[in-house]
Amino acid sequence: MHCQHRHTHERQELAALTSRLRREDRKITGPRAAILEILRHHPHPLTNKEIFSELPEGECDLATIYRAMQMLEKLGMVQRFDFGDGAARFELVGEGNNGHHHHLICTRCASVVEVQKCFPEEVEREIAKTNGFTGVTHRLEFFGICPDCQK
């Protein structure tokens, strides 16, 4: 199984994103549209504070961003990632895409590379069978030192 993730290559149109919100009976507020626009153009997961810093001053407060990200995650429009530093990061998930992919994160400069390969489904099935589990999935992030930081 190869992880299918096209976030950086095929940007979703803002109209399509807001249409998804409307289908879920959610209002398209100015802050929500601004947050979606930032996520739409950013190639890697962002923290709430990073989203806040990219918004025009006075657009909304940090609490509004936290609430919006919780709602977007609940609706399956964003996926949460944990890079081990205590800050949740969020990335848009394309409609019909489960968002499953992995990242390689530099432990010095925090640069992020998307990893396109994934474990074969047989590995998940074997782990499930060996341990008596069903419905096994995985999340995995890789950490190291990027080429620039090695210089």
Secondary structure as UniProt FT lines:
FT   TURN            7..9
FT   HELIX           14..23
FT   TURN            24..25
FT   HELIX           30..41
FT   STRAND          46..47
FT   HELIX           48..54
FT   TURN            57..58
FT   HELIX           62..74
FT   TURN            75..76
FT   STRAND          78..82
FT   STRAND          88..92
FT   TURN            95..96
FT   STRAND          102..106
FT   TURN            107..109
FT   STRAND          112..115
FT   HELIX           121..131
FT   STRAND          141..144
FT   HELIX           148..150
//
